[in-house]
Amino acid sequence: MNRTSLRPGGRLLDQLREHIRYRHYSLRTEEAYVHWVRAFIRWSGLRHPRELGGAEVERFLQHLAVEKKLAASSHRQALSALLFLYREVLGLNLPWMSQIGRPAAKPRVPTVLSQGEVGRLLHVMEGETALLGRLLYGTGMRLTEGLRLRVKDVDFERRVIIVRAGKGDKDRLVMLPQSLCTSLKQQIARAHALWVADRTGGNHGVELPDALGRKYPRAGESWAWFWIFPASTLSTDPRSGVIRRHHMHEKRMQRAMQTAVQAAQIHKQASVHTLRHSFATHALQSGTDIRTVQSLLGHADVATTMIYTHVLALQSSSVVSPLDTLCSLS
């Protein structure tokens, strides 16, 4: 077989993007898959993946694990990207593709803040990020789910929030904390001012899910679809190249969280996702049944939610350390 060379950003990666978008995968997944396929092509000396096979894929993954010291989760993502390339883009389904092992996920105990720590953390946060932090802790939403909230998704009368296309592309309902209603209405009023400015300036509407955007091309200009946490400036859509209003960038919230963790003198590896872990633990602690918590978190399997019961079990355990027994006798 003649050796075929590729440019790292050539036609194959364009085909990869097309197949990913056809399946409505997220932009984050697209960026990750393109990254790993490009890395594989470069590692192989720009050879076309059709000329390579299971042996080369395994050596590439070994290179990532041993030389690059890649985490198991990234290792699995790289393998998923290459399998997607071979199956969906190149149309191959060879025996070796089902024989490559994936590194096992190691169970990790989530970092959970006490209610006092959450209170200190939220107290030192300011502005929109403070409201978003309270919303994430008060509902258990993921960061991306909170950032993507639209005006139409908040029902103040029923005090519920509809989380659209969460993990696994599923919708779910979460509670709207009563204590946030006034602040959230004020945030929506600020968002409305930006929406009016966009309409007056003739700017493009916000991004819509693909099918809706094609069926109702003007819907993105409507107030109902506007972001609750819009970005302060316009930006270029990385897929379409259209300049429009996006939602607040996740890095802004992540930076605000890290600043607040230090200001609140919390000496734990806490991230924005820690608010979700803390919500689940505190909800179970207050007597909410595990099936309800599973539904609120959007977990497909209750076993995923069970990790929080393990955290609680240790906290409320009646097991006494032998050291404490020894000290009480002295």
TAVENBEL-V506787 format. One record per helix or strand. SS is the DSSP state (alpha for helix, beta for strand). FROM is the first residue (numbers start at 1). LEN is the number of residues. If there is no record, write none. Layout:
BEGIN
SS:FROM:LEN, SS:FROM:LEN
END
This chain:
BEGIN
beta:5:1, alpha:11:12, alpha:27:17, beta:47:1, alpha:49:3, alpha:54:14, alpha:72:18, alpha:95:4, alpha:115:10, alpha:127:13, alpha:143:5, beta:150:1, alpha:151:3, beta:154:2, beta:160:4, beta:172:4, alpha:178:23, beta:204:1, alpha:210:6, alpha:219:3, alpha:223:3, beta:227:1, beta:230:7, beta:243:5, alpha:250:14, alpha:272:14, alpha:290:8, alpha:302:14, alpha:322:8
END
